[in-house]
């Protein structure tokens, strides 16, 4: 088999519709564009969502909800993740800078410590937020949690 001998399967390729090639083709005259109107003119491009003058769908539907521009997003770090990180890197101090340097968070992300999973070791943790249970558990184990 060579590139010059490749052919599509028989019947799989149809010839395209040849428009604007005279009246005998059946697609001459207006060349399937219809009579008059914007779409029949050259250079016409329909705007996204345009419905021929009818009120567009995005304007017919009611607006719902509200986006709080002051919302603060946190990256959740569970005890199970914290334990795995500490075992892997053999550390007892975890802060956003350490997590960023090791690729766990982005520079601008804030972290929140959550009490999902088990924490066995005593750690010094600094984070932007934490759950009450997480703070209590860390302090019970002899560690400390600092809110930045």
N, C-alpha and C positions, 0 to 999 in steps of 0.2 A: 504494500500500500504506500502510495506517495501522495504528497499534498496536491499535485496537479490532477490526480485521478479521483479525488474525493467528490462525491455527489450526494445530495440529500436523497432520502428514501422516495420512491416513486409515489406521487400524489401528495406528498407532505408540503410541497411549496406551491402556493397559488400565485398567479400573476396579479400585480396590483391593479387597482381601478385607474384607468387612464382618463383623467378629466381634462376638460378644455381642449379637446382634440377634434372639434367639429361636431355637427349635428348627427352624423351617422353613428357616432359612438354611443349616443344616448345620454352623454354627459357634456354636451356642448352648450352653447348659449350662455346660461348663467353659471355654468360649471359647478352645479350642485349647491350654489350659494343662495338660491332663492332670489326673489325680486326686492330691490331696495333695502333699506335698513342698514344699520351700522355693520352687521356681520357680512354684508355683501361687498363692502368697500375694501380696498387694499389698505394695509397698515392697521387693520382693526385687531385689537387684542382685548378680550373680555377681562374685566377686573375680577379678582378672586372673590367669590361669593355673590357675583352679580347675577340677578335673576330676571333680567329683561325689564327692569323698572318696578317689578313687584318688590314689596318690602322684604329684604333679605332675611334669611333664617336667624342669623346672629342678632338682628335687630328686633325680630318678632318675639324671641324667647325672653322671659324675664331674667333680670340679673339677680343672682343669688349669692349670698355669703359676703365675706369681707376678708381682706388679707391684711393682717396686722404688720405694718412696716417696722414695728419695734420688737417683733418676736425674736427671741434668742434661741438658737438651735444648739443642742448639746450632743456630743458623741457619747453614747452610753458605754461605760466600761464596767462589766460585771466582776464579781469576786472571782469567778472561774477564769476569766480572761487575765485578771490581775495576778492570780496565783501562777498561771501558765507563763506569763511574761517574767515574773520574778524567778521562777525555776530555770527558764531558758537563759536569762542573762545574769543569773546569780547576783541579784541586787536586792537591797532592802529599802531603797528610796525610789519612789516613782513620782515624777512630776511631768507637766506638759512638755517641757524641753526634752526630757529623756524619751517620751513617747514620740515626739516629732523626729528626733534624730534617728530613731529606729524604725520609722516609717509607719507607725500606727495611726497617726493623725496628721492633718495638714497644719501649716503654720497658724492659720487664722481660726482653727476650730477650737471650741471650748469643750471641756470634758466634765462628765458627771459620773460619779461613782455610785453604782447600784449594788444591792446586797443579794443578787442572784448567784447561786453556787456557794461553794465552801471556801473559806479563807482559813488557812492553818498557821501561817507565819505572821510574825509581828512586823508591820511595815510602817514607814513614814511616807504618807501620801499627801500630795498637794494637788488640788483640783479646783475647778471653777464652781462646782456644785456637788452635792451628794444627798442621798436619801438619809432620813433620820436613822433608819435601821443600819445602814452602812456605817455611819459615823459611830454609832453605839458599838457595833461589832468590832470595828478596828480598834477602838479604845479599850474594849474588854480584853483583847489579845495583847495589849501592851504597846500598841502602835500609836501613831498620831495622824490626824487628818486636818490639814490646813486648807481653808477656803481662800482662794486667791481673790 
